[in-house]
Amino acid sequence: MNTVGNDETFSDDIRALRKERAKIKSRRDDIVIFPNGDNWFVFDDDANRIFEVLGWQTSEKLMDEGAISWMNLSDEGREALLLTDLNPISLWKHAEINVAGWSSEEDYKADRLSLAQQTLDYLLQFNRNDHAIVNLGKFPIYSKDGDIDTTEDICFVDFDGRGSVNLFTESGKTINLVYGQEWNMMGGGDYIISTGNMLNTQLEDVKHTLLNYNSVEMQRQLKTDDIMEEYNSFLSKYRYDHVLTEQQDFYEALGDDAVSMASKYHLKLWDRDAGNGLVVPMVMLNINQVDKVLSEADDVLIEESRIMESRDELAVKPSPLNEGLNETLHFNESGIKKTRNGDYMVWARLNGVDLPDKEITPEMGIRYLRLTGGAEKEVLLRSALQQSYGTEISQLASRSQSAMVKI
């Protein structure tokens, strides 16, 4: 191991690596990577080329010859690189170098960010589904200045089929980490770093989940069926407006009951997969939230579940119904329809004025048309109207309140 600790040694190391690289780099587009402890090392135009194509963060350092870019690669990063057209060439016989000996604190953060990006790109290659949701457990949430603001009890990562990775937090935030190769550097990349670090601690489990997602999803759906059956039995058995089932480390309500409770008590709605394109809305409450609800209402029954699932077992995503929970816009008529070419459109009439039809997602359209009625369908329509018309409807509504009839 060649331990370095100053700029002169750094420069000597780089010059030696350049000579070694020149011996085997036959084409300008070749990417040459060197062993570096448990990782790999790439620098100069090779590092810049990876940044241009994949967006992985580089570090910079000044030499007498000018600034150079460099990057550490993990084994996962190297494997992800092999799937690109960058043509990486690995040198196995060169002496290892200790980058940490001459890297700064800024370099250290850029290095952590790059390695986290590599983990996400590595895992994306195993996803063959429109959506694959992984439970991260507890997760650090950052304020705008980069400081840790709070620690969420539960967070989820969604790998989708378009090469996008989204983070869902319990407080209702949805944070896109990457779309294609466009990385979200909000908070200096802290969300990417934290997500990559947590995924690394369960790398093989996450990889297994992505590779076997159909069977994993089936097991989740079967559990949802059991829980929903039990929940409905409680609703039919007892004369209470709402039921909360006590699980291992949280309380939950499901279906229309969850939608009603979320609206009444200002709770976040989540969607859990029920199979065949169906989802079941749910609310998750901790003991403090339950105490608050009970202090405000006398129509809530708490019943212990026989299934007793844990938050760490859940794989859910924020419900689009959240946008319509507290929406107060009123319309003469409105609805969602499917067109002859297969698109789903929301339509509305306000004070005798037909608003232009707006296209919505197939997921939202199919869900609405499958529902026969109830709180979920009503709130789903309000969500679609709010998403589609927004300011346009608000302006008309402010002029026409006296003539409007509530949905």
PyMOL commands that set and color helices and strands:
alter all, ss='L'
color gray80, all
select helices_A, chain A and resi 7-24+45-54+75-82+99-102+105-124+186-201+203-211+213-237+255-265+287-296+311-313+320-324+362-370+375-389+391-403
alter helices_A, ss='H'
color red, helices_A
select strands_A, chain A and resi 31-36+39-43+59-63+66-73+88-90+131-142+148-160+164-169+174-179+182-183+242-246+251-254+270-275+278-285+300-304+316-318+333-338+344-350+353-354+358-360
alter strands_A, ss='S'
color yellow, strands_A
deselect
rebuild
show_as cartoon
